[in-house]
Amino acid sequence: MLDMEQRSHRVGLQAGFGVFLFAVYVVAAATFVEQLPMPDLILDAFVQQVEEERLINAFAYAMRAILLGFFTAVVVGIPLGLAMGVNRFVEEFMDPYVNALYVVPFAALVPAFIIWFGTGLQVRWVIVFMFAVFPIIINTFEGAKTAPDNLLEVADSFNAGRMFKIKSVIVPHEIPYILAGLRLGIGRAVKGLVVTEIIVAVSGIGGILKAWSAAYKLEGVISIVLALMALGILLPWVLKVIHQRVLWWDPGH
């Protein structure tokens, strides 16, 4: 009951803050900043794009890139992070490369990726993968490295094999770490897609943004930005719900 009350209070605060930001924007658009379009114009621009199916097609294309890139990041990141966590040779071999690549500003390398992969789905796929994979690797690695020593010692006392310890001790322990890495990874995946779309600006969301900007229609630009923000909220929320369902037995989650 107390948890439900706290959750309701938090949702109320979030909704109230959203209403406050909306009111500030309306006041600014009506009085201080003439260039800001009123909310009704933004809504009209959004509805127009939906009716013309431009926005729907662009977001369907974007979701395809996000899902492909994120799925590839999961397939690569979880096994690699687990291998680094349970095998010292793999950890020592891969750790410098993972740390070095994690701090690389991939946004600055997008033009190079465009030269290598073109401006279609492939470049979006690759960049989404590069943005998303490292939080998954690092979180999975940390989960494997922090497996409880007492449980590993119990397994050793029963002469348990290496694969049994990985399957029965390490993997169950690191599930929360993996899910946290997935939530971070999906957020970075959306960020990678947005960066790519802005730089490519030939087709898809980037092309629509470029067209609105060229026409000096700020309401269209803002409608796209708000739609991207909604996507950035929705995807991590879905993973958060999965996180809570998977860890229903843990009061901390």
N, C-alpha and C positions, 0 to 999 in steps of 0.2 A: 504493500500500500504506500509506504514511504517512498519507494523507488518510483512509483507511478506519479506521485505528487511532485517529486523532483523533476521528472521528465516533463510533466505538464507545465511546470514553472519555467523550465528551460525553453520549451517550445514557445511559450507566451512571450518570453523575453526576446527570442529570435524574431518572432512575428512583429513585436512592437518596434524593434530596431529597424526592421525592413520598412515598416510604415513610416518611421521617422526619416529614413533615407529618401523614401519616395516623396515625402512632403518637402524636404530640403531641395530636391531636384525640381519639383514643380514651382516652388517659390523662386529658385534661381532662374529657371527658364522664363518665368513670367515677369521678372523684375530686373535682374542683374545681368544676365548673359543672353543677349538677343540670339546668338547663334544656336543655342540649345533648343531642339524641337520639343514641343509639348508631348506628353505621353500618348495622346490620341493619334498624333501623326506617326509616332513610332509603331503603334498598334496597327494603323492602316498600312504602313509599309510592310510589316510582318505578314498581315493577312493577304496582301497583294502577292507577295512572294510564294506563300503557301498555295494560293489559288492558281498561280501560274506554274506550280510544281517545281520551280527553280530551287527553292530552299529544301524541299523534300528530297529531290534528287541529289543535291549537293551534300546533304547530311547523310543520306544513305551511302553515298560514295565514301564520305569521311568515316562513317561507322565501320564500313568494310575494312578500311585501312587500319583503324584502331584495333578491331578484333583480330585481324591477321597479325599485326605487329605485336599486340599484347599476348596472343596465344603463342607466338614464336618465342617471346621473352619468357613466358612461363615454362615452355618446353626446354629451353636452354638454361634459364636461371636457376630453377629448383634443383635439377640434377647436379649442376656445376657447384652451386652453393653447398649442397649436401656432401659432394665429393671433397670439397675444400675443408669441410668441417670434420670429416672422419678420416681423412688421409693427409698426413703431414707433408708428404712429398707434393701432392697436388696443391695444398695450401701454400707452401713455400714457392712453388713454381708459378702459380696463378695470382697470388696476392699482389705483387707489384703491378701487374698489368691491369687488374681490376681497379686498384686504387688510382692508377694513372688515368685510365679511361673514364673513371667516374667523375673526375674533376675537369675533363675536357668540355669546353663550351660548344656542344654540338650545334647550337644555333648558328655559330660562326662558320660551321662546316657545311651548312645546307647548300650553299652554291656549289661546293665540290661534289656533294652527293647528287645534285641535279645534273652536273656534267657526266657523272658516271652512270646514273640510272634514268635520266630523262625527267620529264615533268608529270608522269602518270602515276598510277597506283603504286608501282614498285618503289619509287623514291619515298613516298609517304610510309609505306610498309617498313622500309629500312630505318627511317628516322624515328618512327614510333617505337620500333624495337630497341634502338640505341638509347632512347630516353627511358624506356620502361625496365630494361633488363637488370640494371645495376642495383636498384633497391631490392629487387627480388633475390639476386645473388647474395648481397650483403646480409639481408635479414635471415635467409635460409642458413647461411654460414654461421651467423651468431647463434641461431637456435641450436645447431648441431654442436657447437663448441661449448654451450652452457648446459648440456644435458647433465642431470643430477649425478654426482659421483657415487652417492650411496646406492642408487638403482643400478649403476654400472657394476659396482662392487658386488651387489647381490647376484647379478647375472654371472659375474666371474666365479662366484662361489659355487654356482651350479654348473660350472664348466660350459657356459653358453658360448656358442660360436659368434664370430664377428657379425655375420648377417642377422642372427637372432637379435643381438644387441641393437643393431641399426633399426631393424623392423619393429621391435617391441619396446625399446627405450628411447632412442634418439628421435625417430620420426614422430611418435606421439607427442614428445616434449616440444618439438619445434613447430607443430601445427599453428599455434598462435603467431609465431614469428613469420611463418610463410604467409599467413593471411594478412598480417600487417604489411609485409612486403608487397603483396598484391594490391592492397589499397593505395600504397604509395606509388606503385608502378602504374596503376591505371590513371592516377592524376597526372603523372609525368607523361603518360602516353597522349593524353588530351593536349597537354602543353606542347609536346613535340609536333602533333598534327597542326595546331594553330600556327606555330612558328613556320612550318613548311608551307601552309596555305598562304600566309602573308607574303612569304618570299617568292613562291612560285607565281601566284596571282595570275594564272592563265585560265584555269578551269576550276570547277568546284567552288568551295566557300571563298577561296582567295580571289577567284574571278568575279564573284558577286560583290565582294568588298571593294575590289578595284573599280567595278562599274559604278557603284554608288558613290565612291570617292571622286571619280572623274566627273560625275554629274553634280558634285557638291551637295549631295543629299545626305545630311548627317543622320536623319531619322532612319534611313536604310542601314547605315553603318552600325548605329546603336542597336537596331533590331537584331542584326547578326551577332553582335557582341553579346547581347543578352541571351540569345539562343545558345551560344557557346558556353556561357557561364552556367546555364541550366544543365547542359551536358556534363560540364565539369563537376557539378553537384550531384547529378543523378548517378553516374557510373560508380564513384566511390561509395555512395549511399547503398547501392545494390550490394557491393562487396561487404559493406559494414553489416547489412542484414544477414548475409551469408555467414559472416564471421560470428555474429551472435547466435545464429541457429546451430552452427557447428560446435560452438563452445557453450552450449546451453547449460552444461554441468558445472561450469566454472563461474563462481560468483563475481570474480574480477572482470568478467567479460559479459 
